[in-house]
Amino acid sequence: RRIQHTVLRINSININRAIDKKPEVEGLDRVY
């Protein structure tokens, strides 16, 4: 369970980073 917990934590961090990057990409798409 410890391994799964760490994997889930890493996945959640990656998802949060992807969500943070999305608005920037959408903003660039709207400008162009």
Stockholm file with secondary structure:
# STOCKHOLM 1.0

chainA/1-32         RRIQHTVLRINSININRAIDKKPEVEGLDRVY
#=GR chainA/1-32 SS CHHHHHHHHHHHHHHHHHHHHHHHHHHHHHHC
#=GC SS_cons        CHHHHHHHHHHHHHHHHHHHHHHHHHHHHHHC
//
